[in-house]
Amino acid sequence: MPSRRFHAKSRNGCFRCKTRKVKCDVQKPVCGHCSRRNEECIFPQEPTRRLDLLGDANSENDMSAAFTESHLNDWAPLATARPSNPDHFLLQNFLSRVTPIVTHSHSLQEIWALRIIEDGYSHSHLMHGMLAVSALHYAQTATTSKAEADYYRELAIDHHDYSVSLFRPMLTGLNAQNFDPLYASSILIIMFNAVFLGSSETSPSSNLASDIVSLCQLAKGVTTMRAQAGDNSKLYQHYRVFNGSQPPQLPEGINRAISAIEKAVRCLPDFGHGSDKKLVYLKTVALLRYTFYGFILNLEHPALLFVWIAMADPDYLDLLMAHDIMALRILAHYGICLLQIPDEWCLNNLGKNIVNGVRRIFELKMGWDVQHGQQTSRWRLDQKSMAVLPIHHRTELPS
């Protein structure tokens, strides 16, 4: 049997050649192999710049180097007109634009670009999930008309609803063979809902609190799935942990925001009416600080910032549902911290939606108090509005 020909590995080859493990001649826009096979040829986007969250202090820190290139500020439209096959177009957008957002680990990006994309052809829930996030990303980041953006936003919602409807029944049969496709789908579902969270401007009262509770339940589910990962999982990664030694230095803006809400909570009375809530506030703010410690230690894994939501104290969530003022202030500071992280499409949108949602609640509350001549009021949302997994419809499109 003749020996297999050796070829040098290239990071610049197209995704099809990487999947087939053959050498790509990197002839753009269509390489020789794809041209002969009459296949769509997709190349990974070339890196443009590297982000540094912590500045010059991290020049010798390999964790800082884990931040991959950002593709959001250097947007160039992939097409000048609506493609004849939107799904192919969205899959190309997912490969070149969304994959670097899901993870900043180069090894995981390659798994998403090769293994997970291939899994999508045999797992419909995963394919619809990828197309949903890709369509939403394109609608929000592409330089295009409002009509075009609305078209892709509607397409995103349709794909998301299909993904969720196919995903739910599969969870009862989780095994080593389908773990990675289901785990990947769960990540995409939480990304989609994070971007859409509390985004309805037409609701008579803000649905932010119930959306946060829904996102918490979803994040807990992702955490539970991760704990069941077997040795064969390609997506499972070990995280660096903070073991109580010298904590990592937080960026100035994030540290300032957390310190401000810590100070506000500590100033609350230890005795008297409402003092029993102070411990809940303190635990929640402490979790906020430790969540960002974990992120700084694992900059290549931005999904770790969902830990604060996944591990939220049930008592805190009850206070949030009751529109407790301090609980809302803590939530707003979480959003402010997310906005301090540069060029993170999903997390920045989550932060923006949280901050705007809390602002709307306060504005509504102030208007109600003025109308009724009261200085304070306590609201409690209808528990029936709590969906375990939000499914959005066209009537709920954000403006």
C-alpha atoms as a printed R data frame, in Angstrom:
    type eleno elety resid chain resno       x      y      z
1   ATOM     1    CA   MET     A     1   0.000  0.000  0.000
2   ATOM     2    CA   PRO     A     2   1.487  3.360 -0.947
3   ATOM     3    CA   SER     A     3   2.160  5.717  1.921
4   ATOM     4    CA   ARG     A     4   0.021  8.817  2.309
5   ATOM     5    CA   ARG     A     5   1.605 11.934  0.846
6   ATOM     6    CA   PHE     A     6   2.747 14.457  3.429
7   ATOM     7    CA   HIS     A     7   1.617 18.049  3.139
8   ATOM     8    CA   ALA     A     8   2.244 21.026  5.314
9   ATOM     9    CA   LYS     A     9  -0.708 22.097  7.431
10  ATOM    10    CA   SER     A    10  -2.114 25.502  6.516
11  ATOM    11    CA   ARG     A    11  -4.333 27.682  8.684
12  ATOM    12    CA   ASN     A    12  -5.405 29.565  5.548
13  ATOM    13    CA   GLY     A    13  -7.006 26.676  3.667
14  ATOM    14    CA   CYS     A    14 -10.738 26.552  2.994
15  ATOM    15    CA   PHE     A    15 -13.093 24.749  5.366
16  ATOM    16    CA   ARG     A    16 -13.994 22.038  2.830
17  ATOM    17    CA   CYS     A    17 -10.345 21.020  2.365
18  ATOM    18    CA   LYS     A    18  -9.798 21.030  6.131
19  ATOM    19    CA   THR     A    19 -12.810 18.766  6.579
20  ATOM    20    CA   ARG     A    20 -11.497 16.338  3.931
21  ATOM    21    CA   LYS     A    21  -7.951 16.667  5.351
22  ATOM    22    CA   VAL     A    22  -6.436 17.500  1.972
23  ATOM    23    CA   LYS     A    23  -4.040 20.283  1.073
24  ATOM    24    CA   CYS     A    24  -5.770 23.437 -0.121
25  ATOM    25    CA   ASP     A    25  -4.109 25.493 -2.860
26  ATOM    26    CA   VAL     A    26  -5.715 28.642 -1.314
27  ATOM    27    CA   GLN     A    27  -6.765 29.948 -4.721
28  ATOM    28    CA   LYS     A    28  -9.462 32.481 -3.884
29  ATOM    29    CA   PRO     A    29 -12.358 32.842 -4.279
30  ATOM    30    CA   VAL     A    30 -12.643 29.109 -5.144
31  ATOM    31    CA   CYS     A    31  -9.785 26.681 -4.545
32  ATOM    32    CA   GLY     A    32  -8.884 23.933 -6.994
33  ATOM    33    CA   HIS     A    33 -10.479 21.072 -5.016
34  ATOM    34    CA   CYS     A    34 -13.815 22.874 -4.600
35  ATOM    35    CA   SER     A    35 -13.774 23.993 -8.233
36  ATOM    36    CA   ARG     A    36 -13.310 20.419 -9.480
37  ATOM    37    CA   ARG     A    37 -16.033 19.109 -7.123
38  ATOM    38    CA   ASN     A    38 -18.351 22.056 -7.924
39  ATOM    39    CA   GLU     A    39 -18.729 22.824 -4.193
40  ATOM    40    CA   GLU     A    40 -19.132 26.060 -2.296
41  ATOM    41    CA   CYS     A    41 -15.700 27.244 -1.141
42  ATOM    42    CA   ILE     A    42 -15.493 29.154  2.147
43  ATOM    43    CA   PHE     A    43 -12.276 30.544  3.577
44  ATOM    44    CA   PRO     A    44 -11.802 31.623  7.195
45  ATOM    45    CA   GLN     A    45 -11.549 35.386  7.588
46  ATOM    46    CA   GLU     A    46  -7.994 36.601  7.908
47  ATOM    47    CA   PRO     A    47  -7.146 38.117 11.296
48  ATOM    48    CA   THR     A    48  -7.024 41.894 11.440
49  ATOM    49    CA   ARG     A    49  -6.171 42.891 14.960
50  ATOM    50    CA   ARG     A    50  -5.917 41.515 18.468
51  ATOM    51    CA   LEU     A    51  -7.808 42.840 21.418
52  ATOM    52    CA   ASP     A    52  -6.219 43.455 24.791
53  ATOM    53    CA   LEU     A    53  -8.716 43.932 27.594
54  ATOM    54    CA   LEU     A    54  -6.157 44.570 30.280
55  ATOM    55    CA   GLY     A    55  -3.777 46.848 28.385
56  ATOM    56    CA   ASP     A    56   0.016 46.860 28.540
57  ATOM    57    CA   ALA     A    57   0.077 45.060 31.871
58  ATOM    58    CA   ASN     A    58  -0.857 41.873 30.027
59  ATOM    59    CA   SER     A    59   1.893 41.929 27.417
60  ATOM    60    CA   GLU     A    60   3.527 38.891 29.037
61  ATOM    61    CA   ASN     A    61   0.267 37.201 30.018
62  ATOM    62    CA   ASP     A    62  -0.668 34.279 27.805
63  ATOM    63    CA   MET     A    63  -4.263 34.475 28.954
64  ATOM    64    CA   SER     A    64  -4.598 37.930 27.456
65  ATOM    65    CA   ALA     A    65  -3.238 36.592 24.183
66  ATOM    66    CA   ALA     A    66  -6.213 34.233 24.062
67  ATOM    67    CA   PHE     A    67  -8.420 37.076 22.872
68  ATOM    68    CA   THR     A    68  -8.910 36.361 19.194
69  ATOM    69    CA   GLU     A    69  -9.348 38.922 16.452
70  ATOM    70    CA   SER     A    70 -12.570 40.893 16.478
71  ATOM    71    CA   HIS     A    71 -14.641 40.885 13.304
72  ATOM    72    CA   LEU     A    72 -17.344 43.291 14.354
73  ATOM    73    CA   ASN     A    73 -15.662 46.671 13.930
74  ATOM    74    CA   ASP     A    74 -14.092 45.647 10.649
75  ATOM    75    CA   TRP     A    75 -17.368 44.608  9.039
76  ATOM    76    CA   ALA     A    76 -17.473 44.263  5.288
77  ATOM    77    CA   PRO     A    77 -20.758 43.013  3.799
78  ATOM    78    CA   LEU     A    78 -20.560 39.472  2.465
79  ATOM    79    CA   ALA     A    79 -23.078 40.236 -0.266
80  ATOM    80    CA   THR     A    80 -24.436 43.360 -1.894
81  ATOM    81    CA   ALA     A    81 -27.870 41.861 -2.655
82  ATOM    82    CA   ARG     A    82 -30.109 39.275 -1.008
83  ATOM    83    CA   PRO     A    83 -28.661 35.856 -1.905
84  ATOM    84    CA   SER     A    84 -30.727 33.322 -3.825
85  ATOM    85    CA   ASN     A    85 -30.070 30.762 -1.066
86  ATOM    86    CA   PRO     A    86 -30.169 32.547  2.328
87  ATOM    87    CA   ASP     A    87 -29.244 29.395  4.250
88  ATOM    88    CA   HIS     A    88 -25.937 29.010  2.384
89  ATOM    89    CA   PHE     A    89 -25.242 32.690  2.883
90  ATOM    90    CA   LEU     A    90 -25.996 32.471  6.625
91  ATOM    91    CA   LEU     A    91 -23.841 29.385  7.013
92  ATOM    92    CA   GLN     A    92 -20.954 31.256  5.391
93  ATOM    93    CA   ASN     A    93 -21.553 34.160  7.781
94  ATOM    94    CA   PHE     A    94 -21.567 31.739 10.707
95  ATOM    95    CA   LEU     A    95 -18.276 30.186  9.642
96  ATOM    96    CA   SER     A    96 -16.405 33.409  9.058
97  ATOM    97    CA   ARG     A    97 -18.051 35.858 11.482
98  ATOM    98    CA   VAL     A    98 -19.921 34.096 14.275
99  ATOM    99    CA   THR     A    99 -17.539 31.258 15.122
100 ATOM   100    CA   PRO     A   100 -14.889 33.695 16.460
101 ATOM   101    CA   ILE     A   101 -17.585 35.176 18.735
102 ATOM   102    CA   VAL     A   102 -18.680 31.859 20.237
103 ATOM   103    CA   THR     A   103 -15.168 31.193 21.520
104 ATOM   104    CA   HIS     A   104 -11.777 32.898 21.386
105 ATOM   105    CA   SER     A   105  -9.911 29.584 21.624
106 ATOM   106    CA   HIS     A   106  -8.359 28.792 18.236
107 ATOM   107    CA   SER     A   107  -8.679 25.031 18.836
108 ATOM   108    CA   LEU     A   108 -12.382 25.363 19.686
109 ATOM   109    CA   GLN     A   109 -12.961 27.680 16.718
110 ATOM   110    CA   GLU     A   110 -11.621 24.949 14.459
111 ATOM   111    CA   ILE     A   111 -13.926 22.390 16.101
112 ATOM   112    CA   TRP     A   112 -16.916 24.667 15.541
113 ATOM   113    CA   ALA     A   113 -15.874 25.385 11.945
114 ATOM   114    CA   LEU     A   114 -15.254 21.738 11.053
115 ATOM   115    CA   ARG     A   115 -16.863 19.241 13.420
116 ATOM   116    CA   ILE     A   116 -19.923 21.203 14.564
117 ATOM   117    CA   ILE     A   117 -20.767 22.454 11.070
118 ATOM   118    CA   GLU     A   118 -20.631 18.876  9.787
119 ATOM   119    CA   ASP     A   119 -22.805 17.712 12.711
120 ATOM   120    CA   GLY     A   120 -25.365 20.304 11.685
121 ATOM   121    CA   TYR     A   121 -26.133 18.392  8.484
122 ATOM   122    CA   SER     A   122 -27.285 15.374 10.505
123 ATOM   123    CA   HIS     A   123 -28.781 17.245 13.500
124 ATOM   124    CA   SER     A   124 -31.453 19.692 12.350
125 ATOM   125    CA   HIS     A   125 -31.757 21.399 15.730
126 ATOM   126    CA   LEU     A   126 -28.099 22.372 15.486
127 ATOM   127    CA   MET     A   127 -28.295 23.609 11.892
128 ATOM   128    CA   HIS     A   128 -31.333 25.769 12.680
129 ATOM   129    CA   GLY     A   129 -29.541 27.093 15.768
130 ATOM   130    CA   MET     A   130 -26.492 28.125 13.750
131 ATOM   131    CA   LEU     A   131 -28.625 29.782 11.079
132 ATOM   132    CA   ALA     A   132 -30.676 31.598 13.746
133 ATOM   133    CA   VAL     A   133 -27.668 33.148 15.467
134 ATOM   134    CA   SER     A   134 -26.031 33.930 12.126
135 ATOM   135    CA   ALA     A   135 -29.154 35.689 10.818
136 ATOM   136    CA   LEU     A   136 -29.534 37.703 14.018
137 ATOM   137    CA   HIS     A   137 -25.850 38.649 13.930
138 ATOM   138    CA   TYR     A   138 -26.102 39.753 10.289
139 ATOM   139    CA   ALA     A   139 -29.282 41.752 10.948
140 ATOM   140    CA   GLN     A   140 -27.592 43.680 13.750
141 ATOM   141    CA   THR     A   141 -24.092 44.179 12.395
142 ATOM   142    CA   ALA     A   142 -24.332 44.452  8.605
143 ATOM   143    CA   THR     A   143 -24.480 47.823  6.881
144 ATOM   144    CA   THR     A   144 -27.823 47.318  5.210
145 ATOM   145    CA   SER     A   145 -31.320 48.774  4.919
146 ATOM   146    CA   LYS     A   146 -33.902 48.506  7.695
147 ATOM   147    CA   ALA     A   147 -36.081 46.328  5.462
148 ATOM   148    CA   GLU     A   148 -33.164 43.963  4.880
149 ATOM   149    CA   ALA     A   149 -32.326 43.873  8.587
150 ATOM   150    CA   ASP     A   150 -35.975 43.140  9.430
151 ATOM   151    CA   TYR     A   151 -35.990 40.299  6.891
152 ATOM   152    CA   TYR     A   152 -32.985 38.610  8.505
153 ATOM   153    CA   ARG     A   153 -34.352 39.251 11.992
154 ATOM   154    CA   GLU     A   154 -37.578 37.466 11.079
155 ATOM   155    CA   LEU     A   155 -35.548 34.667  9.504
156 ATOM   156    CA   ALA     A   156 -33.545 34.400 12.737
157 ATOM   157    CA   ILE     A   157 -36.702 34.018 14.822
158 ATOM   158    CA   ASP     A   158 -38.074 31.328 12.495
159 ATOM   159    CA   HIS     A   159 -34.848 29.306 12.646
160 ATOM   160    CA   HIS     A   160 -34.656 29.759 16.426
161 ATOM   161    CA   ASP     A   161 -38.202 28.476 16.929
162 ATOM   162    CA   TYR     A   162 -37.464 25.433 14.763
163 ATOM   163    CA   SER     A   163 -34.242 24.793 16.683
164 ATOM   164    CA   VAL     A   164 -35.962 24.933 20.081
165 ATOM   165    CA   SER     A   165 -38.857 22.705 18.980
166 ATOM   166    CA   LEU     A   166 -36.418 20.059 17.707
167 ATOM   167    CA   PHE     A   167 -33.972 20.480 20.597
168 ATOM   168    CA   ARG     A   168 -36.338 19.894 23.529
169 ATOM   169    CA   PRO     A   169 -37.347 16.272 22.734
170 ATOM   170    CA   MET     A   170 -33.707 15.288 22.186
171 ATOM   171    CA   LEU     A   171 -32.654 16.121 25.751
172 ATOM   172    CA   THR     A   172 -34.171 12.936 27.157
173 ATOM   173    CA   GLY     A   173 -31.826 10.865 24.989
174 ATOM   174    CA   LEU     A   174 -28.537 12.614 25.788
175 ATOM   175    CA   ASN     A   175 -25.582 10.272 25.230
176 ATOM   176    CA   ALA     A   176 -21.930 10.316 24.224
177 ATOM   177    CA   GLN     A   177 -22.802 10.232 20.513
178 ATOM   178    CA   ASN     A   178 -25.106 13.254 20.484
179 ATOM   179    CA   PHE     A   179 -23.586 15.250 23.358
180 ATOM   180    CA   ASP     A   180 -21.572 17.741 21.284
181 ATOM   181    CA   PRO     A   181 -24.431 18.623 18.872
182 ATOM   182    CA   LEU     A   182 -26.860 19.107 21.781
183 ATOM   183    CA   TYR     A   183 -24.330 21.045 23.840
184 ATOM   184    CA   ALA     A   184 -23.542 23.271 20.853
185 ATOM   185    CA   SER     A   185 -27.268 23.888 20.312
186 ATOM   186    CA   SER     A   186 -27.715 24.848 23.962
187 ATOM   187    CA   ILE     A   187 -24.919 27.418 23.638
188 ATOM   188    CA   LEU     A   188 -26.511 28.888 20.512
189 ATOM   189    CA   ILE     A   189 -29.948 29.045 22.149
190 ATOM   190    CA   ILE     A   190 -28.608 30.928 25.149
191 ATOM   191    CA   MET     A   191 -26.717 33.324 22.846
192 ATOM   192    CA   PHE     A   192 -29.872 34.034 20.862
193 ATOM   193    CA   ASN     A   193 -31.980 34.660 23.952
194 ATOM   194    CA   ALA     A   194 -29.266 36.809 25.530
195 ATOM   195    CA   VAL     A   195 -29.291 39.115 22.507
196 ATOM   196    CA   PHE     A   196 -33.107 39.264 22.498
197 ATOM   197    CA   LEU     A   197 -33.503 39.558 26.274
198 ATOM   198    CA   GLY     A   198 -36.038 42.168 27.367
199 ATOM   199    CA   SER     A   199 -35.915 43.745 23.920
200 ATOM   200    CA   SER     A   200 -39.625 44.386 23.416
201 ATOM   201    CA   GLU     A   201 -40.363 48.100 23.531
202 ATOM   202    CA   THR     A   202 -44.118 47.585 23.053
203 ATOM   203    CA   SER     A   203 -44.768 45.546 26.196
204 ATOM   204    CA   PRO     A   204 -47.052 47.337 28.698
205 ATOM   205    CA   SER     A   205 -44.568 46.523 31.445
206 ATOM   206    CA   SER     A   206 -40.995 45.397 31.098
207 ATOM   207    CA   ASN     A   207 -40.489 41.636 30.767
208 ATOM   208    CA   LEU     A   208 -36.832 41.967 31.736
209 ATOM   209    CA   ALA     A   209 -37.113 40.201 35.106
210 ATOM   210    CA   SER     A   210 -38.969 37.175 33.730
211 ATOM   211    CA   ASP     A   211 -36.512 36.970 30.817
212 ATOM   212    CA   ILE     A   212 -33.605 36.971 33.282
213 ATOM   213    CA   VAL     A   213 -35.249 34.110 35.204
214 ATOM   214    CA   SER     A   214 -35.731 32.223 31.925
215 ATOM   215    CA   LEU     A   215 -32.118 32.846 30.948
216 ATOM   216    CA   CYS     A   216 -31.042 31.649 34.396
217 ATOM   217    CA   GLN     A   217 -32.914 28.370 33.939
218 ATOM   218    CA   LEU     A   218 -31.408 27.937 30.495
219 ATOM   219    CA   ALA     A   219 -27.892 28.705 31.774
220 ATOM   220    CA   LYS     A   220 -28.346 26.176 34.581
221 ATOM   221    CA   GLY     A   221 -29.321 23.608 31.967
222 ATOM   222    CA   VAL     A   222 -26.172 24.305 29.948
223 ATOM   223    CA   THR     A   223 -24.096 23.960 33.125
224 ATOM   224    CA   THR     A   224 -25.782 20.638 33.920
225 ATOM   225    CA   MET     A   225 -25.116 19.379 30.394
226 ATOM   226    CA   ARG     A   226 -21.472 20.390 30.637
227 ATOM   227    CA   ALA     A   227 -21.099 18.323 33.809
228 ATOM   228    CA   GLN     A   228 -22.207 15.246 31.830
229 ATOM   229    CA   ALA     A   229 -19.559 15.638 29.133
230 ATOM   230    CA   GLY     A   230 -17.726 12.413 28.397
231 ATOM   231    CA   ASP     A   231 -14.152 11.817 27.347
232 ATOM   232    CA   ASN     A   232 -15.182 11.896 23.683
233 ATOM   233    CA   SER     A   233 -16.511 15.455 23.805
234 ATOM   234    CA   LYS     A   234 -14.545 17.874 21.652
235 ATOM   235    CA   LEU     A   235 -16.268 20.948 23.079
236 ATOM   236    CA   TYR     A   236 -15.499 20.295 26.739
237 ATOM   237    CA   GLN     A   237 -12.702 22.477 28.084
238 ATOM   238    CA   HIS     A   238 -11.114 22.690 31.527
239 ATOM   239    CA   TYR     A   239 -11.235 26.199 32.980
240 ATOM   240    CA   ARG     A   240  -8.583 27.859 35.091
241 ATOM   241    CA   VAL     A   241  -9.980 28.445 38.566
242 ATOM   242    CA   PHE     A   242  -9.400 31.047 41.248
243 ATOM   243    CA   ASN     A   243  -8.415 29.135 44.381
244 ATOM   244    CA   GLY     A   244  -8.323 32.004 46.833
245 ATOM   245    CA   SER     A   245  -4.790 33.107 46.040
246 ATOM   246    CA   GLN     A   246  -4.090 36.646 44.875
247 ATOM   247    CA   PRO     A   247  -7.126 37.525 42.726
248 ATOM   248    CA   PRO     A   248  -6.524 38.702 39.162
249 ATOM   249    CA   GLN     A   249  -6.679 42.419 38.496
250 ATOM   250    CA   LEU     A   250  -9.988 43.509 37.027
251 ATOM   251    CA   PRO     A   251 -10.114 46.213 34.346
252 ATOM   252    CA   GLU     A   252 -10.654 49.627 35.915
253 ATOM   253    CA   GLY     A   253 -14.177 50.186 34.588
254 ATOM   254    CA   ILE     A   254 -15.417 46.770 35.714
255 ATOM   255    CA   ASN     A   255 -13.797 47.048 39.131
256 ATOM   256    CA   ARG     A   256 -15.257 50.529 39.601
257 ATOM   257    CA   ALA     A   257 -18.788 49.356 38.747
258 ATOM   258    CA   ILE     A   258 -18.637 46.354 41.090
259 ATOM   259    CA   SER     A   259 -17.100 48.419 43.899
260 ATOM   260    CA   ALA     A   260 -19.867 51.025 43.558
261 ATOM   261    CA   ILE     A   261 -22.677 48.503 44.008
262 ATOM   262    CA   GLU     A   262 -20.752 46.766 46.817
263 ATOM   263    CA   LYS     A   263 -20.564 50.067 48.668
264 ATOM   264    CA   ALA     A   264 -24.270 50.741 48.123
265 ATOM   265    CA   VAL     A   265 -25.210 47.337 49.571
266 ATOM   266    CA   ARG     A   266 -22.906 47.639 52.576
267 ATOM   267    CA   CYS     A   267 -24.496 50.995 53.439
268 ATOM   268    CA   LEU     A   268 -27.871 49.311 53.951
269 ATOM   269    CA   PRO     A   269 -28.951 48.894 57.616
270 ATOM   270    CA   ASP     A   270 -28.148 45.596 59.339
271 ATOM   271    CA   PHE     A   271 -31.334 45.687 61.410
272 ATOM   272    CA   GLY     A   272 -34.933 46.686 60.896
273 ATOM   273    CA   HIS     A   273 -37.306 46.483 57.954
274 ATOM   274    CA   GLY     A   274 -35.755 44.857 54.880
275 ATOM   275    CA   SER     A   275 -32.432 44.065 56.564
276 ATOM   276    CA   ASP     A   276 -32.970 40.352 55.888
277 ATOM   277    CA   LYS     A   277 -32.409 41.051 52.183
278 ATOM   278    CA   LYS     A   278 -28.942 42.501 52.730
279 ATOM   279    CA   LEU     A   279 -27.298 39.068 52.911
280 ATOM   280    CA   VAL     A   280 -28.892 38.109 49.580
281 ATOM   281    CA   TYR     A   281 -27.555 41.298 48.014
282 ATOM   282    CA   LEU     A   282 -24.052 40.716 49.412
283 ATOM   283    CA   LYS     A   283 -23.935 37.131 48.098
284 ATOM   284    CA   THR     A   284 -25.114 38.272 44.672
285 ATOM   285    CA   VAL     A   285 -22.528 41.053 44.420
286 ATOM   286    CA   ALA     A   286 -19.772 38.689 45.615
287 ATOM   287    CA   LEU     A   287 -20.781 36.246 42.864
288 ATOM   288    CA   LEU     A   288 -20.590 39.117 40.384
289 ATOM   289    CA   ARG     A   289 -16.992 39.862 41.349
290 ATOM   290    CA   TYR     A   290 -15.955 36.197 41.261
291 ATOM   291    CA   THR     A   291 -17.632 35.731 37.876
292 ATOM   292    CA   PHE     A   292 -15.393 38.404 36.392
293 ATOM   293    CA   TYR     A   293 -12.357 36.949 38.178
294 ATOM   294    CA   GLY     A   294 -13.119 33.670 36.386
295 ATOM   295    CA   PHE     A   295 -13.471 35.450 33.063
296 ATOM   296    CA   ILE     A   296 -10.144 37.274 33.420
297 ATOM   297    CA   LEU     A   297  -8.482 33.913 34.092
298 ATOM   298    CA   ASN     A   298 -10.159 32.429 30.995
299 ATOM   299    CA   LEU     A   299 -10.370 35.233 28.447
300 ATOM   300    CA   GLU     A   300 -10.755 32.733 25.627
301 ATOM   301    CA   HIS     A   301 -14.122 31.609 27.051
302 ATOM   302    CA   PRO     A   302 -16.541 34.593 27.134
303 ATOM   303    CA   ALA     A   303 -19.448 32.246 27.921
304 ATOM   304    CA   LEU     A   304 -18.133 32.119 31.498
305 ATOM   305    CA   LEU     A   305 -19.801 35.488 32.073
306 ATOM   306    CA   PHE     A   306 -23.137 33.647 32.069
307 ATOM   307    CA   VAL     A   307 -22.047 31.999 35.343
308 ATOM   308    CA   TRP     A   308 -23.464 34.948 37.302
309 ATOM   309    CA   ILE     A   309 -26.894 34.234 35.811
310 ATOM   310    CA   ALA     A   310 -26.613 30.443 36.086
311 ATOM   311    CA   MET     A   311 -25.655 30.559 39.780
312 ATOM   312    CA   ALA     A   312 -28.013 33.346 40.825
313 ATOM   313    CA   ASP     A   313 -29.541 32.832 44.279
314 ATOM   314    CA   PRO     A   314 -33.267 31.902 44.054
315 ATOM   315    CA   ASP     A   315 -34.004 34.518 46.726
316 ATOM   316    CA   TYR     A   316 -32.342 37.137 44.543
317 ATOM   317    CA   LEU     A   317 -34.437 36.071 41.552
318 ATOM   318    CA   ASP     A   318 -37.583 36.405 43.685
319 ATOM   319    CA   LEU     A   319 -36.539 39.945 44.595
320 ATOM   320    CA   LEU     A   320 -35.878 40.663 40.931
321 ATOM   321    CA   MET     A   321 -39.325 39.412 39.947
322 ATOM   322    CA   ALA     A   322 -40.796 41.708 42.605
323 ATOM   323    CA   HIS     A   323 -38.866 44.625 41.046
324 ATOM   324    CA   ASP     A   324 -36.942 45.188 44.249
325 ATOM   325    CA   ILE     A   325 -34.930 48.392 43.780
326 ATOM   326    CA   MET     A   326 -31.557 47.094 45.000
327 ATOM   327    CA   ALA     A   327 -31.946 43.816 43.094
328 ATOM   328    CA   LEU     A   328 -32.532 45.826 39.922
329 ATOM   329    CA   ARG     A   329 -29.532 48.052 40.668
330 ATOM   330    CA   ILE     A   330 -27.297 44.986 41.024
331 ATOM   331    CA   LEU     A   331 -28.614 43.628 37.721
332 ATOM   332    CA   ALA     A   332 -27.928 46.976 36.047
333 ATOM   333    CA   HIS     A   333 -24.318 46.913 37.289
334 ATOM   334    CA   TYR     A   334 -23.902 43.433 35.790
335 ATOM   335    CA   GLY     A   335 -25.050 44.944 32.493
336 ATOM   336    CA   ILE     A   336 -22.658 47.878 32.897
337 ATOM   337    CA   CYS     A   337 -19.776 45.444 33.435
338 ATOM   338    CA   LEU     A   338 -20.699 43.514 30.279
339 ATOM   339    CA   LEU     A   339 -20.604 46.760 28.310
340 ATOM   340    CA   GLN     A   340 -17.008 47.309 29.484
341 ATOM   341    CA   ILE     A   341 -15.805 44.260 27.520
342 ATOM   342    CA   PRO     A   342 -14.752 45.392 24.033
343 ATOM   343    CA   ASP     A   343 -16.216 43.986 20.830
344 ATOM   344    CA   GLU     A   344 -18.349 41.158 22.236
345 ATOM   345    CA   TRP     A   345 -21.521 41.112 20.146
346 ATOM   346    CA   CYS     A   346 -23.555 38.762 22.346
347 ATOM   347    CA   LEU     A   347 -22.401 40.044 25.750
348 ATOM   348    CA   ASN     A   348 -22.556 43.707 24.735
349 ATOM   349    CA   ASN     A   349 -26.141 43.242 23.539
350 ATOM   350    CA   LEU     A   350 -27.032 41.473 26.776
351 ATOM   351    CA   GLY     A   351 -25.495 44.314 28.775
352 ATOM   352    CA   LYS     A   352 -27.286 46.953 26.708
353 ATOM   353    CA   ASN     A   353 -30.640 45.183 27.031
354 ATOM   354    CA   ILE     A   354 -30.214 44.830 30.796
355 ATOM   355    CA   VAL     A   355 -29.267 48.470 31.345
356 ATOM   356    CA   ASN     A   356 -32.067 49.739 29.087
357 ATOM   357    CA   GLY     A   357 -34.558 47.329 30.652
358 ATOM   358    CA   VAL     A   358 -33.772 48.469 34.191
359 ATOM   359    CA   ARG     A   359 -33.999 52.087 33.050
360 ATOM   360    CA   ARG     A   360 -37.468 51.461 31.594
361 ATOM   361    CA   ILE     A   361 -38.622 49.820 34.825
362 ATOM   362    CA   PHE     A   362 -37.431 52.783 36.880
363 ATOM   363    CA   GLU     A   363 -39.080 55.233 34.482
364 ATOM   364    CA   LEU     A   364 -42.381 53.354 34.677
365 ATOM   365    CA   LYS     A   365 -42.128 53.131 38.449
366 ATOM   366    CA   MET     A   366 -41.438 56.845 38.805
367 ATOM   367    CA   GLY     A   367 -44.410 57.636 36.577
368 ATOM   368    CA   TRP     A   368 -46.685 55.365 38.614
369 ATOM   369    CA   ASP     A   369 -45.519 56.876 41.905
370 ATOM   370    CA   VAL     A   370 -46.070 60.427 40.677
371 ATOM   371    CA   GLN     A   371 -49.532 59.553 39.376
372 ATOM   372    CA   HIS     A   372 -50.569 57.934 42.683
373 ATOM   373    CA   GLY     A   373 -48.771 60.382 44.952
374 ATOM   374    CA   GLN     A   374 -46.483 57.719 46.438
375 ATOM   375    CA   GLN     A   375 -42.760 57.681 47.020
376 ATOM   376    CA   THR     A   376 -42.299 53.921 46.859
377 ATOM   377    CA   SER     A   377 -44.126 50.988 45.408
378 ATOM   378    CA   ARG     A   378 -43.506 47.277 45.104
379 ATOM   379    CA   TRP     A   379 -44.420 45.478 41.926
380 ATOM   380    CA   ARG     A   380 -44.820 41.749 41.466
381 ATOM   381    CA   LEU     A   381 -44.948 40.298 37.984
382 ATOM   382    CA   ASP     A   382 -47.424 37.624 37.005
383 ATOM   383    CA   GLN     A   383 -45.627 34.282 37.449
384 ATOM   384    CA   LYS     A   384 -47.453 32.925 34.384
385 ATOM   385    CA   SER     A   385 -45.274 35.174 32.228
386 ATOM   386    CA   MET     A   386 -42.185 33.129 33.170
387 ATOM   387    CA   ALA     A   387 -41.213 30.962 30.185
388 ATOM   388    CA   VAL     A   388 -38.559 28.336 30.743
389 ATOM   389    CA   LEU     A   389 -37.191 28.958 27.270
390 ATOM   390    CA   PRO     A   390 -38.364 32.106 25.475
391 ATOM   391    CA   ILE     A   391 -39.613 31.587 21.924
392 ATOM   392    CA   HIS     A   392 -39.906 34.925 20.140
393 ATOM   393    CA   HIS     A   393 -42.413 35.893 17.504
394 ATOM   394    CA   ARG     A   394 -42.461 38.582 14.846
395 ATOM   395    CA   THR     A   395 -44.669 40.801 16.994
396 ATOM   396    CA   GLU     A   396 -41.819 41.017 19.490
397 ATOM   397    CA   LEU     A   397 -39.161 42.303 17.126
398 ATOM   398    CA   PRO     A   398 -36.897 44.892 18.715
399 ATOM   399    CA   SER     A   399 -36.817 48.269 17.044
